[in-house]
């Protein structure tokens, strides 16, 4: 593995929320972090907010649903920094809360394109770089979500992609063994981001009610991913569930 100051990470969905928090946590620990996302201005704002950190934040606008854009992201990262030690597959979107028979195919396909195909394309390019570089190897961490275990009502597209991420994680972990490529998954519940904070004002429950749910600070996600990222490649967190302690996930309601 490279020395501490030479570690290179790619974080998708890095312009806000969980991606920005993870990028900051890694940069605080000396990582060079390449932020990928569609919104150039948002990425640059995260970079500007990281002045004074031990590590480096660098923005590369990327559409994870576009094969050429993803390939360019990893080729540019290797050209600038020589290698890729970590990929945090975080880019994701949801869909309107509707009954299954009201979900348009266009919406279904869009969610799959970002959440699943995007994660695959980034995994493929990271795997290629990690396999070829010297020293060989690296780590991929996938953002699975609590929805990788249990759905919220009227969320079939998002839930299906997050269950699929678990399969992507396991297959990558298995196929990566020969090349010192570790792969794990973090499943997050109710982090206080622009998206996740909606739960505090009321969210649909399995019993048909709408109730507010507690949140945790998004910085805790950054700390958790940083722990996973800093493990030596002969150790791996296969799955981690990180959630607001009192959210209604454990138990019956």
C-alpha positions as CSV (number, residue, x, y, z in Angstrom):
1,X,0.0,0.0,0.0
2,X,1.1,3.6,-0.6
3,X,2.2,5.7,2.3
4,X,-0.5,7.7,4.2
5,X,-0.1,10.9,2.2
6,X,-0.2,9.0,-1.2
7,X,-3.6,7.3,-0.8
8,X,-6.0,8.2,-3.6
9,X,-9.8,7.9,-3.2
10,X,-12.6,8.4,-5.7
11,X,-16.0,9.4,-4.2
12,X,-19.1,9.5,-6.4
13,X,-22.0,11.7,-5.5
14,X,-19.4,13.9,-3.9
15,X,-21.1,17.3,-4.3
16,X,-23.4,17.1,-1.2
17,X,-24.6,15.0,1.7
18,X,-23.0,11.7,2.4
19,X,-20.5,12.0,-0.4
20,X,-19.2,15.4,0.8
21,X,-19.0,14.2,4.4
22,X,-17.0,11.2,3.4
23,X,-14.7,13.2,1.2
24,X,-14.0,15.6,4.0
25,X,-13.4,12.8,6.6
26,X,-10.9,11.2,4.2
27,X,-9.2,14.4,3.4
28,X,-8.9,15.2,7.2
29,X,-6.9,11.9,7.4
30,X,-4.5,12.8,4.6
31,X,-6.2,11.2,1.6
32,X,-6.2,12.8,-1.8
33,X,-9.9,12.6,-2.7
34,X,-11.3,12.9,-6.2
35,X,-14.9,14.1,-6.1
36,X,-17.2,12.9,-8.9
37,X,-20.7,14.2,-9.6
38,X,-22.8,15.8,-12.3
39,X,-22.9,19.3,-10.7
40,X,-19.6,21.1,-11.2
41,X,-20.5,24.0,-9.0
42,X,-21.5,21.7,-6.1
43,X,-18.2,19.8,-6.4
44,X,-16.2,23.0,-6.5
45,X,-18.0,24.3,-3.4
46,X,-17.0,21.1,-1.5
47,X,-13.4,21.6,-2.7
48,X,-13.4,25.2,-1.5
49,X,-14.8,24.2,1.9
50,X,-11.9,21.8,2.3
51,X,-9.1,24.3,2.5
52,X,-6.8,23.7,5.5
53,X,-7.4,19.9,5.5
54,X,-4.4,17.6,5.6
55,X,-5.3,15.9,2.3
56,X,-6.4,17.2,-1.1
57,X,-9.9,17.6,-2.6
58,X,-10.1,17.5,-6.4
59,X,-13.3,17.8,-8.5
60,X,-13.9,15.9,-11.7
61,X,-17.4,16.3,-13.1
62,X,-18.8,12.9,-14.0
63,X,-22.0,11.3,-15.1
64,X,-21.9,7.8,-13.6
65,X,-24.6,6.6,-16.1
66,X,-22.3,7.4,-19.0
67,X,-19.6,4.8,-19.8
68,X,-17.2,7.2,-21.4
69,X,-17.6,9.7,-18.6
70,X,-16.8,7.1,-16.0
71,X,-13.8,5.8,-17.9
72,X,-12.5,9.3,-18.2
73,X,-12.9,9.8,-14.5
74,X,-10.6,7.0,-13.6
75,X,-8.1,7.6,-16.4
76,X,-7.8,11.2,-15.4
77,X,-7.4,10.2,-11.7
78,X,-4.6,7.7,-12.6
79,X,-2.9,10.3,-14.9
80,X,-2.9,12.9,-12.1
81,X,-2.1,10.8,-9.1
82,X,-0.7,7.5,-10.3
83,X,-3.2,5.1,-8.8
84,X,-6.6,4.5,-7.2
85,X,-6.7,3.1,-3.6
86,X,-10.3,3.6,-2.8
87,X,-13.7,3.9,-4.5
88,X,-16.7,5.0,-2.5
89,X,-19.7,4.2,-4.7
90,X,-22.2,6.7,-3.3
91,X,-24.1,8.3,-6.2
92,X,-27.8,7.5,-6.0
93,X,-31.3,8.9,-6.6
94,X,-34.7,8.0,-5.4
95,X,-38.1,8.0,-7.1
96,X,-41.5,9.5,-6.3
97,X,-43.4,7.5,-3.7
98,X,-46.2,5.9,-5.8
99,X,-47.9,2.5,-6.0
100,X,-46.2,-0.1,-8.1
101,X,-48.8,0.0,-10.8
102,X,-48.3,3.8,-11.1
103,X,-44.5,3.7,-11.6
104,X,-43.4,4.7,-15.1
105,X,-40.8,2.6,-16.8
106,X,-38.8,5.7,-17.5
107,X,-38.5,6.4,-13.8
108,X,-37.6,2.8,-13.1
109,X,-34.9,2.9,-15.7
110,X,-33.5,6.2,-14.4
111,X,-33.1,4.9,-10.9
112,X,-31.5,1.7,-12.1
113,X,-29.1,3.6,-14.3
114,X,-27.8,5.8,-11.5
115,X,-28.0,3.5,-8.5
116,X,-27.0,0.1,-10.1
117,X,-25.4,0.6,-13.5
118,X,-23.5,3.6,-12.3
119,X,-22.1,1.7,-9.4
120,X,-21.1,-1.2,-11.8
121,X,-19.4,1.1,-14.2
122,X,-17.4,2.8,-11.5
123,X,-16.6,-0.6,-9.9
124,X,-15.4,-1.9,-13.3
125,X,-13.0,1.0,-13.9
126,X,-11.7,1.0,-10.3
127,X,-11.2,-2.8,-10.5
128,X,-9.3,-2.4,-13.7
129,X,-7.0,0.3,-12.2
130,X,-6.5,-1.6,-8.9
131,X,-5.6,-4.8,-10.7
132,X,-3.0,-3.2,-13.0
133,X,-1.3,-0.8,-10.6
134,X,1.8,-1.5,-8.4
135,X,1.4,-2.2,-5.6
136,X,-1.6,-4.1,-6.7
137,X,-5.0,-3.8,-5.0
138,X,-7.3,-1.4,-3.4
139,X,-10.7,-1.1,-1.7
140,X,-14.3,-0.5,-2.9
141,X,-17.0,0.5,-0.5
142,X,-20.6,0.6,-1.7
143,X,-23.4,2.7,-0.2
144,X,-26.2,0.2,0.2
145,X,-28.7,1.9,2.5
146,X,-31.1,0.4,5.1
147,X,-33.2,-0.3,2.0
148,X,-30.8,-3.1,1.2
149,X,-32.5,-5.0,4.0
150,X,-36.0,-3.7,4.3
151,X,-38.1,-1.4,2.1
152,X,-40.1,1.6,2.9
153,X,-43.6,1.7,1.5
154,X,-44.0,2.6,-2.2
155,X,-40.2,2.5,-3.0
156,X,-39.8,-0.5,-5.3
157,X,-37.3,1.0,-7.7
158,X,-34.9,2.3,-5.0
159,X,-35.3,-0.8,-2.9
160,X,-34.6,-3.1,-5.8
161,X,-31.4,-1.3,-6.6
162,X,-30.1,-1.3,-3.1
163,X,-30.8,-5.1,-2.8
164,X,-28.8,-5.4,-6.0
165,X,-25.9,-3.4,-4.6
166,X,-25.5,-6.2,-2.0
167,X,-25.0,-8.7,-4.8
168,X,-22.6,-6.3,-6.5
169,X,-20.6,-6.0,-3.3
170,X,-20.4,-9.8,-2.7
171,X,-19.4,-10.6,-6.3
172,X,-16.8,-7.8,-6.3
173,X,-15.4,-9.1,-2.9
174,X,-15.1,-12.6,-4.3
175,X,-13.6,-11.7,-7.6
176,X,-11.3,-9.2,-6.1
177,X,-9.5,-11.7,-3.8
178,X,-6.9,-12.7,-6.4
179,X,-5.9,-9.1,-6.9
180,X,-5.9,-7.8,-3.3
181,X,-9.1,-5.8,-4.0
182,X,-11.4,-5.7,-0.9
183,X,-15.0,-4.8,-1.2
184,X,-17.5,-3.9,1.6
185,X,-20.8,-2.2,2.0
186,X,-22.2,0.4,4.4
187,X,-25.9,0.5,4.9
188,X,-27.0,3.9,6.3
189,X,-30.2,4.9,8.0
190,X,-31.5,8.4,8.6
191,X,-28.4,10.6,8.2
192,X,-29.1,14.3,8.4
193,X,-28.6,15.3,4.8
194,X,-30.9,17.3,2.5
195,X,-32.4,14.0,1.4
196,X,-32.4,12.1,4.6
197,X,-33.7,15.0,6.8
198,X,-37.1,14.6,5.4
199,X,-37.7,11.7,7.8
200,X,-37.7,14.1,10.7
201,X,-40.8,15.8,9.5
202,X,-42.7,12.6,8.9
203,X,-42.2,9.5,6.7
204,X,-44.5,6.6,5.7
205,X,-44.5,3.6,7.9
206,X,-45.3,0.0,7.1
207,X,-48.6,0.2,9.1
208,X,-49.8,3.0,6.9
209,X,-49.2,5.8,9.3
210,X,-46.8,8.8,8.7
211,X,-44.5,9.5,11.7
212,X,-41.3,11.5,12.2
213,X,-38.1,9.6,12.7
214,X,-34.8,10.5,14.5
215,X,-31.7,11.5,12.6
216,X,-28.0,11.1,13.1
217,X,-25.3,13.6,12.1
218,X,-23.9,12.9,8.6
219,X,-20.3,13.3,10.0
220,X,-20.8,9.9,11.6
221,X,-21.0,8.3,8.1
222,X,-17.8,10.0,7.2
223,X,-16.1,8.5,10.3
224,X,-17.5,5.1,9.6
225,X,-16.3,5.0,6.0
226,X,-12.9,6.4,7.0
227,X,-12.6,3.5,9.4
228,X,-13.4,1.0,6.7
229,X,-11.0,2.7,4.3
230,X,-8.1,2.7,6.6
231,X,-8.1,-1.1,7.2
232,X,-5.1,-3.0,5.7
233,X,-6.2,-5.0,2.6
234,X,-5.9,-8.3,4.5
235,X,-8.9,-7.1,6.6
236,X,-12.4,-6.1,5.4
237,X,-15.7,-4.9,6.8
238,X,-18.0,-6.9,4.6
239,X,-21.1,-5.1,5.8
240,X,-21.8,-2.3,8.3
241,X,-25.2,-0.9,9.3
242,X,-25.0,2.6,10.6
243,X,-28.3,4.1,11.7
244,X,-29.9,6.6,14.0
245,X,-30.3,4.6,17.2
246,X,-34.0,5.1,17.7
247,X,-35.2,4.8,14.1
248,X,-37.9,2.1,13.6
249,X,-35.8,-0.4,11.8
250,X,-35.0,-3.0,14.5
251,X,-38.1,-4.6,15.8
252,X,-41.7,-4.6,14.6
253,X,-42.5,-1.0,13.7
